[in-house]
């Protein structure tokens, strides 16, 4: 099961991991910007005291279809 980490910016910074439509870094504003990121990205930004965790959204993976065999 994959998880999306919902984080909130604690400081103003330009997020180099996500780009705007024009290709520029996404600006993050303290106490305003809330977005989803990966666990690894959250841990990195937390180590820089740039974000705080707001929540974790769990995304359920679609179950893989099983092969059905006909009995003879």
N, C-alpha and C positions, 0 to 999 in steps of 0.2 A: 504494500500500500504506500503510495507516494503522499508526501505531506507538503503543503504550502505554508510557509511561515509568514504570518501577517505581522509587519513591523511598522514602527512609527519613528520618524526621524527625531533625534534629540538635538542635532546641530544642522546648520545649513551646509550643504555640500552638493557637488555635481556628481551624479552617479554614472561612472564610466561604463558600468556593465549594461545599462539600458540606454538606448539612444532614442531621441525624438524623431519625428517624421523627417526632419531636415538633416538628420545625422549627427546632431549635437548631443552632448551628455545631458541626461535628464536632471533638472534641478530638483533637489529635495530641500524642503523648508522645515525648520524645527517646529515641532508640535502641530504641524499641518499635514505634511505628507504621510500617507499611509498606503502601503503597497504590499504585494506578495513577492517573496523571493525564496530561493532554495535554502536548505539548512546550512550548507557550506557558506553561502553569501551572508546569511544572518550571523553566523559565528564570526566571520571576518569583520563585518561592520560592528558587531558588539565588542570585539576586541579593541576597536578604535573608539569606543564609547560614542558611536554615531547613531545607534538605533536602540529601541527597546521592543521586546516581543509583546504583541497585542493578543495574538492567538495563533492557533494552528488549525488550518482547514484540512480535513482529511479527504482525499480524492480516492474513491473506490475504483479499482481497475475493473474493466469489463471481464466477466468470466469467459474463459476460452471455451469455445464450443467443443463438445466431446463427440467423438466419432460414434455413430450408432451402427452396429452391425446387425444384419438380419440373421435370425436363427433359421436353420433349415430343418 
